């Protein structure tokens, strides 16, 4: 008759750390899966007034000579 060299409690003690990791991963995975919301809300365009025309500037407010400063 064949007899195992390890007792049952030794095998359980050897597998306990990996069992804790597996159970921890399962708990975290189930928790995250329960929190996922897959419903995408329907997009509603915000009520904002639309422009009827573009803004025009007749004269420039800043001269080109004022913007270019060679002394910097």
Buried (B, 14 or more C-beta within 10 A) or exposed (E): EEEEEEEEEEEEEEEEEEEEEEEEEEEEEEEEEEEEEEEEEEEEEEEEEEEEEEEEEEEEEEEEEEEEEEEE
